[in-house]
C-alpha cells in the first residue's frame, strides 16, 4: 500500500495531471473502457445481485457516461483562474483564485451501487487533476473484480489503480498519507474513516445514510405519490441510501394509502425473473432485515427465502419509533408507515431522529412545502417525487450531520477534490506608506477612512 501511494505521489509531483488536456484524455479513456466492457459489467453485477442489464444501465452506467460528458465539456470553465474584486486598501493590485488539485486521493466505494458509487467520485477526482486509488467494496466480488480488470488494462497504476480486498486492506490503506479521502457507506464505518483521516489531517467527503423520511399529506395526489414512493423504495430491493426509509402519512388518508401501496406493489410484479428486483447482498444483511420485522405489524408482504436471498416488498403499519425497524437505517425492502395528525407532528418526528440524507414531501400546498424546507434539515430531497434529485448534476449531492460531510456531482464533485488557492498580485511601481512605521494620528485617520470604503 505504501509503495502504491508513493508511486502515485511521484506521478502527481511530475505535474502531468495539472494539464487540462491530460485530464480530458483520461476521462475519455475511462468512457471508452466502460463502453467496451459493458457486457462484463452487466454479467458481473447480475452474478452479485441478479441486477438486470436495464437497471444496471439506467441506475449506474448511464450516470457515469453523463458525468464524464459533463466534466469534459465544462472542465476548462471549472479549472480556470477566477478574478475577484480587490479592496481599495490593496490598490493597486489584482486578486484571483486558482483551482488546484489536492493530490493523491483515496476513493472507497459502496456495495449497493458498486459502479456508480465507485467511479463517480473517481471521475470528479480525475477532472480535478488528482491521482486516484480506488478501493471498491468487497461484498459484490464479481463487480469489484470487473472494475479492477478494466482499470488495470487501461490506466497507469501510478495515476489510477484499484486495490481489491476487505477490511484488512482498507485499514492498511487508511494508514497511508492521502491528500483526500472520499468514502461512501454506513455512518458506523464513516466514523472509522474520519478518525483515520484525522491522524494525517486529511480532508474527507463522507457520503453516509440515515433514515430518510417521506411525508404524505392529505393534499397530495395520492395515486402519483404512491407510484413514485413504491418505485423509489423498492428500487434496488430497497438497498439505496436515498430510498424513503419510512413514511409519515396523514391519518385521514392512511387506509387509502396502505391499500393503494399494496396494489401498486402487486401491479409491479417485483421478481428476479422479471428483471426488476434484486437479491439482498448477503446472508448477514438478509438476517438483519428479517429481525427488523414485527410479524404482527405486517400489512403486506413479509415473505423471504434465505437460499435465494429473496426478500418480498413488505409494508408495515401501526409502527412506532420504539420498533426495531425504526432503530436503524433499513437498507432493504421494508416500508414502515406511521400516521400523524398535523404537519407539526410529522416534522417533530423527523427532527427527533438524526438529520437524514434525504427527505421527501408529497403535497399540493405551497405553505407545507415551505414549512418542511424551513424546519427540517436534510442533505437533499424532492417534492412530490423520490430519488430522482440525484440525477440532476446541478444539485450538489451529500448529507448533513450523521448523514454525511461534503457533497459532489457536477461542478460540486470537481470542487470536492480541489483546493482554491487565493492570490493577490501587486506591482511595485506604487507603495503607499500608510501601513508602515511610524504610526501617526494622521495615518490612523487615513486607515479608518480607507477601511470604511
C-alpha positions as CSV (number, residue, x, y, z in Angstrom):
1,X,0.0,0.0,0.0
2,X,2.8,2.4,0.9
3,X,4.5,1.7,-2.5
4,X,1.3,2.4,-4.4
5,X,0.8,5.7,-2.7
6,X,4.5,6.7,-3.2
7,X,4.3,5.9,-6.9
8,X,1.2,8.0,-7.3
9,X,2.7,10.9,-5.3
10,X,5.8,10.8,-7.6
11,X,3.5,10.9,-10.7
12,X,1.4,13.7,-9.2
13,X,4.6,15.7,-8.5
14,X,5.5,15.4,-12.1
15,X,2.6,17.9,-12.7
16,X,1.2,15.8,-15.6
17,X,-2.2,15.9,-14.1
18,X,-2.3,19.7,-14.0
19,X,-2.8,19.8,-17.7
20,X,-6.5,20.0,-18.7
21,X,-5.9,18.0,-21.9
22,X,-4.4,15.2,-19.9
23,X,-7.4,15.1,-17.6
24,X,-9.9,15.1,-20.5
25,X,-7.9,12.3,-22.2
26,X,-8.1,10.2,-19.1
27,X,-11.8,10.7,-18.8
28,X,-12.2,9.7,-22.4
29,X,-10.2,6.6,-21.8
30,X,-12.4,5.7,-18.9
31,X,-15.5,6.2,-21.0
32,X,-14.2,4.0,-23.8
33,X,-13.2,1.3,-21.3
34,X,-16.6,1.3,-19.8
35,X,-18.3,1.1,-23.2
36,X,-16.1,-1.7,-24.4
37,X,-16.7,-3.7,-21.2
38,X,-20.5,-3.2,-20.8
39,X,-21.1,-6.9,-21.2
40,X,-18.6,-7.7,-18.5
41,X,-20.1,-5.1,-16.2
42,X,-23.6,-6.4,-16.8
43,X,-22.6,-10.0,-16.2
44,X,-20.7,-9.3,-13.0
45,X,-23.4,-7.3,-11.3
46,X,-26.0,-9.9,-12.2
47,X,-23.9,-12.6,-10.5
48,X,-23.7,-10.5,-7.4
49,X,-27.2,-9.1,-7.2
50,X,-29.3,-10.5,-10.1
51,X,-29.4,-6.9,-11.2
52,X,-30.7,-6.7,-14.8
53,X,-29.0,-5.0,-17.7
54,X,-31.8,-2.4,-17.8
55,X,-31.4,-1.5,-14.1
56,X,-27.6,-1.6,-14.3
57,X,-27.5,0.8,-17.3
58,X,-30.2,3.1,-16.0
59,X,-29.1,3.4,-12.4
60,X,-25.3,3.1,-12.8
61,X,-23.5,3.1,-16.1
62,X,-25.6,5.8,-17.9
63,X,-25.0,8.2,-14.9
64,X,-21.2,7.6,-15.3
65,X,-21.4,8.4,-19.0
66,X,-23.3,11.6,-18.1
67,X,-20.7,12.6,-15.5
68,X,-17.8,12.1,-17.9
69,X,-19.6,14.1,-20.7
70,X,-20.3,17.0,-18.4
71,X,-16.8,17.0,-16.9
72,X,-15.1,17.0,-20.3
73,X,-17.5,19.7,-21.6
74,X,-17.0,22.1,-18.6
75,X,-13.5,21.3,-17.4
76,X,-11.9,24.5,-18.8
77,X,-14.5,26.6,-17.2
78,X,-14.3,24.8,-13.8
79,X,-10.5,24.9,-13.7
80,X,-9.9,28.5,-14.9
81,X,-8.4,31.2,-12.8
82,X,-11.2,33.3,-11.3
83,X,-10.6,37.0,-10.8
84,X,-12.3,38.7,-7.8
85,X,-12.7,42.3,-6.5
86,X,-9.7,43.9,-4.8
87,X,-10.4,46.3,-2.0
88,X,-9.1,49.9,-2.3
89,X,-6.9,49.2,0.7
90,X,-4.8,47.0,-1.6
91,X,-4.7,49.3,-4.6
92,X,-3.0,48.8,-7.0
93,X,-3.3,45.0,-7.2
94,X,-5.3,42.2,-8.8
95,X,-6.8,39.3,-6.9
96,X,-7.7,35.9,-8.2
97,X,-8.5,32.3,-7.1
98,X,-6.5,29.4,-8.6
99,X,-8.2,26.0,-8.5
100,X,-5.6,23.3,-7.9
101,X,-5.8,19.5,-7.4
102,X,-5.4,18.2,-3.9
103,X,-3.0,15.4,-4.9
104,X,-3.2,11.7,-4.2
105,X,-6.8,10.6,-3.4
106,X,-8.4,7.6,-1.9
107,X,-11.9,6.7,-3.0
108,X,-13.7,4.0,-1.0
109,X,-16.8,2.8,-2.9
110,X,-20.1,1.3,-1.6
111,X,-21.6,-2.1,-2.5
112,X,-25.2,-1.1,-3.2
113,X,-24.5,0.7,-6.5
114,X,-20.9,-0.6,-6.9
115,X,-20.1,1.0,-10.3
116,X,-21.8,4.3,-9.8
117,X,-20.7,4.9,-6.3
118,X,-17.1,3.9,-7.1
119,X,-16.5,5.5,-10.5
120,X,-18.5,8.8,-10.0
121,X,-16.1,10.1,-7.3
122,X,-13.2,8.9,-9.4
123,X,-14.5,10.9,-12.4
124,X,-14.6,14.0,-10.2
125,X,-11.1,13.4,-8.8
126,X,-9.6,12.9,-12.3
127,X,-11.4,16.0,-13.6
128,X,-9.9,18.0,-10.7
129,X,-6.4,16.8,-11.6
130,X,-5.7,14.2,-8.9
131,X,-4.3,10.7,-8.9
132,X,-6.6,8.1,-7.6
133,X,-6.6,4.8,-5.6
134,X,-10.0,3.2,-5.7
135,X,-11.0,0.6,-3.1
136,X,-14.3,-0.9,-4.2
137,X,-16.5,-2.8,-1.7
138,X,-15.5,-6.4,-1.4
139,X,-19.1,-7.6,-0.9
140,X,-20.1,-7.8,-4.6
141,X,-17.0,-9.8,-5.5
142,X,-17.7,-10.0,-9.2
143,X,-18.2,-6.3,-9.7
144,X,-15.0,-5.5,-7.7
145,X,-13.0,-7.8,-10.0
146,X,-14.6,-6.3,-13.1
147,X,-13.6,-2.8,-12.1
148,X,-10.1,-3.9,-11.2
149,X,-9.7,-5.6,-14.6
150,X,-10.9,-2.6,-16.5
151,X,-8.7,-0.1,-14.7
152,X,-5.6,-2.4,-14.8
153,X,-5.9,-2.8,-18.6
154,X,-6.4,0.9,-19.3
155,X,-4.5,3.0,-16.8
156,X,-1.1,3.5,-15.5
157,X,-1.3,2.5,-11.8
158,X,0.8,5.5,-10.9
159,X,-2.1,7.6,-12.0
160,X,-5.2,5.4,-11.3
161,X,-5.3,2.0,-9.7
162,X,-7.8,-0.3,-7.9
163,X,-7.0,-2.1,-4.7
164,X,-9.2,-5.2,-4.1
165,X,-9.7,-6.8,-0.7
166,X,-11.7,-6.5,2.5
167,X,-11.4,-4.8,5.9
168,X,-7.7,-5.6,6.3
169,X,-6.8,-3.9,3.0
170,X,-9.0,-0.9,3.7
171,X,-7.4,-0.5,7.2
172,X,-3.9,-0.6,5.7
173,X,-4.9,2.0,3.0
174,X,-6.2,4.3,5.7
175,X,-2.8,4.3,7.4
176,X,-1.3,5.9,4.4
177,X,-1.0,9.7,3.9
178,X,-3.5,10.7,1.3
179,X,-4.5,14.3,0.3
180,X,-8.2,13.5,0.1
181,X,-10.4,10.6,1.2
182,X,-13.8,10.1,-0.3
183,X,-16.0,7.4,1.4
184,X,-19.4,6.2,0.6
185,X,-21.0,3.8,3.1
186,X,-22.6,3.5,6.6
187,X,-22.3,6.1,9.4
188,X,-20.6,3.4,11.5
189,X,-17.8,2.9,9.1
190,X,-17.7,6.6,8.2
191,X,-16.7,7.4,11.8
192,X,-13.7,4.9,11.4
193,X,-12.6,6.6,8.2
194,X,-13.0,10.0,9.7
195,X,-10.9,9.1,12.7
196,X,-8.1,7.6,10.5
197,X,-8.1,10.7,8.3
198,X,-7.7,12.9,11.3
199,X,-4.4,11.3,12.1
200,X,-3.0,12.9,8.9
201,X,-5.3,15.9,8.9
202,X,-6.6,14.6,5.6
203,X,-9.8,16.3,4.3
204,X,-12.7,13.9,3.8
205,X,-16.0,13.7,2.0
206,X,-18.3,11.2,3.7
207,X,-21.4,10.1,1.9
208,X,-23.3,8.2,4.5
209,X,-27.0,7.5,5.0
210,X,-29.7,7.6,7.7
211,X,-33.5,7.2,7.9
212,X,-34.8,9.3,5.1
213,X,-38.5,10.2,5.6
214,X,-41.3,10.6,3.2
215,X,-44.2,12.8,4.4
216,X,-47.5,12.2,2.6
217,X,-50.1,14.9,3.3
218,X,-53.8,14.9,2.8
219,X,-53.5,17.4,-0.1
220,X,-51.3,15.2,-2.2
221,X,-52.1,13.4,-5.5
222,X,-52.3,10.0,-3.8
223,X,-52.1,7.9,-6.9
224,X,-49.0,9.5,-8.3
225,X,-47.5,9.8,-4.8
226,X,-47.8,6.1,-4.1
227,X,-46.5,5.2,-7.5
228,X,-43.4,7.3,-7.0
229,X,-42.9,6.1,-3.5
230,X,-43.1,2.4,-4.3
231,X,-40.7,2.9,-7.2
232,X,-38.1,4.8,-5.1
233,X,-38.4,2.5,-2.1
234,X,-38.1,-0.9,-3.8
235,X,-35.6,0.2,-6.5
236,X,-32.5,-2.0,-6.0
237,X,-34.6,-4.0,-3.5
238,X,-34.5,-1.1,-1.1
239,X,-30.7,-1.1,-1.0
240,X,-30.5,2.6,-1.8
241,X,-29.1,5.2,0.6
242,X,-31.6,7.8,-0.5
243,X,-34.6,5.5,-0.6
244,X,-37.6,6.5,1.5
245,X,-36.8,4.7,4.8
246,X,-40.2,5.3,6.4
247,X,-43.5,7.1,5.5
248,X,-45.4,9.6,7.6
249,X,-48.9,9.6,6.3
250,X,-51.8,11.8,7.4
251,X,-54.3,9.7,9.3
252,X,-57.2,10.9,7.2
253,X,-55.7,9.1,4.2
254,X,-53.8,6.3,5.9
255,X,-56.2,3.4,4.9
256,X,-56.3,4.6,1.2
257,X,-52.5,5.0,1.2
258,X,-51.9,1.5,2.5
259,X,-54.4,-0.1,0.1
260,X,-53.0,1.8,-2.9
261,X,-49.4,1.0,-1.9
262,X,-50.3,-2.7,-1.7
263,X,-52.0,-2.6,-5.1
264,X,-49.0,-0.7,-6.7
265,X,-46.5,-3.3,-5.4
266,X,-48.7,-6.2,-6.7
267,X,-49.0,-4.5,-10.1
268,X,-45.2,-4.1,-10.4
269,X,-44.6,-7.8,-10.1
270,X,-41.3,-7.4,-8.3
271,X,-39.4,-10.6,-9.1
272,X,-35.9,-11.8,-10.2
273,X,-37.4,-13.4,-13.4
274,X,-39.0,-10.0,-14.3
275,X,-35.6,-8.3,-14.2
276,X,-36.9,-5.6,-11.9
277,X,-35.8,-6.9,-8.5
278,X,-32.6,-7.8,-6.7
279,X,-31.2,-10.1,-4.2
280,X,-30.2,-8.9,-0.7
281,X,-26.4,-8.5,-0.9
282,X,-25.5,-11.3,1.5
283,X,-26.8,-13.5,4.3
284,X,-25.7,-11.1,7.0
285,X,-27.9,-8.4,5.7
286,X,-30.7,-10.8,4.9
287,X,-30.8,-11.9,8.6
288,X,-30.6,-8.3,9.8
289,X,-33.6,-7.4,7.7
290,X,-35.5,-10.4,9.0
291,X,-35.0,-9.3,12.6
292,X,-36.4,-5.8,11.8
293,X,-39.9,-7.1,11.0
294,X,-42.7,-7.4,13.6
295,X,-45.0,-10.1,12.1
296,X,-48.0,-8.6,13.9
297,X,-47.5,-5.3,12.1
298,X,-47.2,-6.6,8.6
299,X,-49.8,-5.1,6.3
300,X,-48.4,-6.7,3.2
301,X,-45.6,-9.0,2.2
302,X,-43.1,-10.4,4.8
303,X,-42.1,-13.5,2.8
304,X,-38.5,-14.3,2.2
305,X,-36.2,-17.1,1.1
306,X,-32.7,-17.3,2.7
307,X,-31.4,-19.6,0.0
308,X,-32.0,-17.2,-2.9
309,X,-31.8,-14.1,-0.6
310,X,-35.2,-13.0,-1.9
311,X,-37.0,-10.6,0.4
312,X,-40.5,-9.7,-0.6
313,X,-41.5,-6.0,-0.7
314,X,-43.0,-5.5,2.8
315,X,-45.3,-2.8,4.2
316,X,-45.7,-2.4,8.0
317,X,-48.4,-0.4,9.7
318,X,-49.0,0.9,13.2
319,X,-45.3,1.4,13.5
320,X,-43.8,3.4,16.4
321,X,-40.4,5.0,17.0
322,X,-39.7,2.2,19.5
323,X,-40.0,-0.6,17.0
324,X,-36.8,-2.3,15.8
325,X,-37.4,-1.2,12.2
326,X,-37.1,2.5,13.4
327,X,-33.8,2.0,15.3
328,X,-31.5,1.9,12.3
329,X,-31.4,2.6,8.5
330,X,-33.4,-0.2,6.9
331,X,-31.5,-0.5,3.7
332,X,-33.9,-3.1,2.4
333,X,-37.4,-3.6,1.0
334,X,-39.3,-2.9,4.2
335,X,-41.6,0.2,4.4
336,X,-42.8,1.2,7.8
337,X,-45.9,3.5,7.9
338,X,-46.5,5.9,10.7
339,X,-49.7,8.1,10.8
340,X,-49.7,11.7,12.0
341,X,-52.4,14.3,12.8
342,X,-50.7,17.6,11.9
343,X,-47.7,18.6,9.8
344,X,-46.1,19.9,13.0
345,X,-46.3,16.4,14.5
346,X,-44.8,14.9,11.4
347,X,-41.9,17.4,11.4
348,X,-41.4,16.7,15.1
349,X,-41.0,13.0,14.4
350,X,-38.4,13.6,11.7
351,X,-36.5,16.1,13.9
352,X,-36.4,13.6,16.8
353,X,-34.0,11.4,14.7
354,X,-30.6,12.3,13.3
355,X,-30.5,14.5,10.2
356,X,-31.4,12.4,7.2
357,X,-29.6,12.1,3.9
358,X,-32.9,12.8,2.0
359,X,-36.4,14.0,2.7
360,X,-39.5,13.8,0.5
361,X,-42.8,15.5,0.9
362,X,-45.9,14.9,-1.1
363,X,-48.3,17.9,-1.2
364,X,-50.0,20.4,-3.4
365,X,-49.8,23.1,-0.8
366,X,-47.0,25.7,-1.0
367,X,-47.3,26.5,2.6
368,X,-46.4,22.9,3.6
369,X,-43.5,22.8,1.1
370,X,-42.1,26.0,2.7
371,X,-42.6,24.7,6.2
372,X,-40.9,21.4,5.6
373,X,-37.9,23.0,3.8
374,X,-37.6,25.6,6.6
375,X,-38.0,23.3,9.6
376,X,-36.3,20.0,8.6
377,X,-32.5,19.8,8.0
378,X,-31.5,17.2,5.4
379,X,-28.9,16.6,2.7
380,X,-31.2,16.8,-0.3
381,X,-34.6,15.6,-1.5
382,X,-37.6,16.2,-3.6
383,X,-41.1,17.5,-3.5
384,X,-43.7,15.1,-5.0
385,X,-41.0,12.6,-6.0
386,X,-38.3,10.3,-4.6
387,X,-34.7,9.6,-5.5
388,X,-34.7,11.5,-8.8
389,X,-32.9,14.5,-7.4
390,X,-29.7,12.5,-7.6
391,X,-29.9,12.6,-11.4
392,X,-29.6,16.4,-11.6
393,X,-25.9,17.2,-11.5
394,X,-26.6,20.8,-10.9
395,X,-27.8,19.8,-7.4
396,X,-24.9,19.0,-5.1
397,X,-25.4,15.6,-3.5
398,X,-24.4,15.0,0.1
399,X,-25.5,14.7,3.6
400,X,-25.5,16.8,6.8
401,X,-24.7,15.8,10.3
402,X,-24.8,12.0,10.7
403,X,-25.8,11.6,7.1
404,X,-22.5,12.9,5.7
405,X,-19.9,15.6,5.2
406,X,-19.4,17.4,1.9
407,X,-21.1,16.8,-1.5
408,X,-20.4,16.1,-5.1
409,X,-21.9,15.6,-8.6
410,X,-21.2,18.0,-11.5
411,X,-19.1,21.0,-10.5
412,X,-19.6,20.2,-6.8
413,X,-17.6,17.0,-7.5
414,X,-14.8,19.0,-9.0
415,X,-14.8,21.3,-6.0
416,X,-14.7,18.3,-3.6
417,X,-11.3,17.3,-5.0
418,X,-9.9,20.8,-5.4
419,X,-8.1,23.4,-3.3
420,X,-8.9,27.0,-4.2
421,X,-5.7,29.0,-3.8
422,X,-6.1,32.7,-3.1
423,X,-3.6,35.0,-4.7
424,X,-3.0,38.8,-4.5
425,X,-0.7,40.1,-7.3
426,X,0.8,43.5,-6.6
427,X,3.0,45.7,-8.7
428,X,5.9,47.6,-7.3
429,X,5.5,50.9,-9.1
430,X,3.4,52.3,-6.2
431,X,3.8,51.6,-2.5
432,X,1.6,53.6,-0.2
433,X,3.3,54.2,3.2
434,X,0.2,54.2,5.3
435,X,0.8,50.7,6.7
436,X,4.5,51.4,7.6
437,X,6.0,52.9,10.7
438,X,5.8,55.4,12.3
439,X,2.1,55.0,13.3
440,X,1.0,58.6,13.4
441,X,-2.5,60.0,14.3
442,X,-2.8,61.2,10.6
443,X,-2.1,57.7,9.3
444,X,-4.6,56.2,11.7
445,X,-7.2,58.7,10.5
446,X,-6.4,57.6,6.9
447,X,-6.6,54.0,7.9
448,X,-10.1,54.5,9.4
449,X,-11.2,56.2,6.2
450,X,-9.9,53.5,3.9
451,X,-11.5,50.7,5.9
452,X,-14.9,52.4,5.6
453,X,-14.7,52.3,1.8
